[in-house]
Every structure is written in structure tokens, then in C-alpha cells.
Amino acid sequence: MAQAVKPAEMPPVPENAMGWRRTARRGSVFHAHSMGSPICGSRIHLDRAGSIAPENLGDMQYWGVCPRCYRKATT
């Protein structure tokens, strides 16, 4: 997997996505998701109880953002 992106500002939610979440496992990054499925095509599932939403920009900078999801958000 490519290195996570450290955004300088809160990235917008991409079209057709519901928000940003990351799995609760150690070392995960934030993904933009639609109904629990990352829009980047990753095979993880972001269920409501087992994933974490970002509280602020610091969370996204600390954990990082999926580069494919970030690219879809900024284009």
C-alpha cells in the first residue's frame, strides 16, 4: 500500500461518499466510505461500531488518509 497522505486541511467528502472513517485496528488510515465500503476499492468494511470517525484535522494528520480516497476527494 502507498504511504498515507498527511493533509494540511480537512479534505472534502468525495462525491458519492458519506464521510471519512478508519478501522479500529492499529495502523489503519482514514478512508472515504459509502455505506461502509471504501470508495477506493479496498476490501475492508467500515461498520459503524468497529470504525472511528475523525474528530478534527489532527486525527487525519496523525493517522493519515488513504491516497486513493484523498485523490478522489480533491479532484
N, C-alpha and C positions, 0 to 999 in steps of 0.2 A: 504494500500500500504506500502511496505517496505521503510525503510529510504533511502534517496538518498545517492549515493556514492560521496565522495569528492576526485577526482583523483589527484595524485601527479604529473602526467604528462599528456599531451594531449593524450586521448585514440585514438587508430587507428579506422578507419571506418570499421565496420564488413563487412564480405563478403556478397554480395547481397544488400548492403545498399548504399545510395547516399551521406549521410552526417549526421551531428548532427543538430537538431533544437529543439526549445521548443515553446509552445504556448505563446501568448502574455498575457494570463491571469495570475493573481497573484498566486504565489506559485507553478508554474509548474517547471518541471525538463527537462533536455535535453534528447531527445530520438534519437536513430539512426533510420533513416527512408528510405523507398524505395517508391518513387512516392507518398509521403505524408502519408503513413501508417507506423506506428512504427513497427519495426521488433519484438518487444516483445509481440505483440498481443493486446496492449492497444486499446481501442475503440476511441481514439481521432483522429482527422485528422489534419495534419500539412500542411495547404495550404501555398503557397508562400507569400501571402500578410498578413496573420494573424499569422505568426510564425517568430521566431527570430533565426538567426544563431549565434554561438559563435564567438566573435572576437578574443579571446585569452583564455589561460588556466584559467585566473582569473574569467571569466564568468562561466566556468564549475564548478569551485570550489565554487563560490558564490551561484549559483542556484542548483547545484548538477546534477548528471546523474542517469538515471533510472538504478537500479541494474540489471535488466534482460538484458537490452541492453548492459550494461557495461560488463557483463559476456560473452555475445556473441562476444564482441569486443576483449576480452583478451584471449579467448580460441582458 
